[in-house]
Amino acid sequence: MSGLEWDTIALLTGTAFLAGFIDSIAGGGGLLTVPALLIAGVDPVTAVATNKVQGTLSIVSAPSRSRFS
């Protein structure tokens, strides 16, 4: 992440929180994160891989979180 400016990091962080919120309600947060990563200059393979890791972690963490509710 040495090539990213602070404003880009702030934009990606805000997008990640918004995408997480959307994912928690209806799914589809990747529709925000992938374009944001591409706009930030991340290559397409890394952007899609990041989205897949994000989706996998949310699938793994959701059952454990709902079990304690």
N, C-alpha and C positions, 0 to 999 in steps of 0.2 A: 504494500500500500504506500510505498514511498513516493510514487508518482502522482498521488491524488492530493489536490488542494483541500484546505479545511472546509471551504464552502461545499465542495463535492461530497466530502465525508458527512457533513451535516445534512445535505440533501438525501443521501443514501440512508442515513440513520432515520430520518423522518419518514422516508418511504417504507423502510422496514417495519417501523411501528404501525403505520397505517395499513400496510399489507397484512401484518399479524392480526390487527383488529378485524379487518375484512375476512380473513381466513377463519377467525374464531366464530363469526356469525354465519357466513354463507360459503366460504371457500373462494378460491380464485385470486388470492393475493399475489400469485405469480404474474398475473396480468399487469401488476404495478412494478414488481421487482425486476423482472427481466428487461423491460424497456428502460428502466432507470439505470440499470447496470450498463446497458448498451450505450445510453447517452453519456454515461460517465467514462466511456472509453474501454470498458472491459470487453475482451474478445467474446464472440458468441458462444463458443464451447464452454468457457468458464462461467458465463452468465447462466446458461442452462444447467450446468452442473451445480452451481450455487443454489438454483431454484430446486433442484432435485434433493439436495441435502436438506434444505429448509423444509420441504414437504415430508421427507422421511423423519426428521426430528419431531415435527408436529404430530405425525401419526404415532410415533413411539411415546411421546409425552402425554397425549390426550387421554388415553385410557387410565394412566396412573393418576392423572389429575382428577378425572371424573370419579374415580374410585373413592377418593378421600372427601368428596363433596357431600 
